[in-house]
Amino acid sequence: GIQVEQSPPDLILQEGANSTLRCNFSDSVNNLQWFHQNPWGQLINLFYIPSGTKQNGRLSATTVATERYSLLYISSSQTTDSGVYFCAAKTGANNLFFGTGTRLTVIP
Amino acid sequence: AAGVIQSPRHLIKEKRETATLKCYPIPRHDTVYWYQQGPGQDPQFLISFYEKMQSDKGSIPDRFSAQQFSDYHSELNMSSLELGDSALYFCASSLGLAVTYNEQFFGPGTRLTVL
């Protein structure tokens, strides 16, 4: 299956700071999703973004499919942004392959 | 908007017991996926169904089986439970035939603890 790598593995931010999370994938994709896993374990859909750029409030994402990477931008971070951010991708198969995640901690 | 429903949310079993997890997809979604997330790990794909037929299979143990019913809900049956089966089990649903849009939506998960 497709290989998905995320960086950095851990990130600590002061509240109000901005950050960029990166996701590299090994093959062309027909689905690329970003998720936030909150402390209760729920996987929250952030973006469905196999290509292009999207924005939702303080979050935005860009996928450059030809170069096989995606970026998630978090601006003006808040303590509620803490958790693990997963990138997941798929090619022709049905299932998503997840990266190992970026653990974000936002301190007040 | 309606989301994916999973039950139960928490389950505690003894070794060698059986467990059944249920998943109700978003209305009109015809594809269901099961994922397993061990402690500190990323979710791993187990199995998927499209229109009540198995469509893809991942690292699902032979002790596990699953099916999708006529109302599109799915059940994951787990037998001879082992300590290593303790994990968070997610169900996700999507529109299966839509090549240009196939976003998967995840349920809240079932946390299984095997003692």
Interface residues (C-beta under 8 A of the other chain):
Chain A: N30 N31 Q33 F35 G41 Q42 L43 N45 Y48 F86 A88 K90 A93 N94 N95 L96 F97 F98 G99 T100 G101
Chain B: T31 Y33 Y35 Q37 D42 P43 Q44 F45 S48 Y50 S55 D56 G58 L88 F90 A92 G96 V99 Y101 N102 E103 Q104 F105 F106 P108 G109 R111
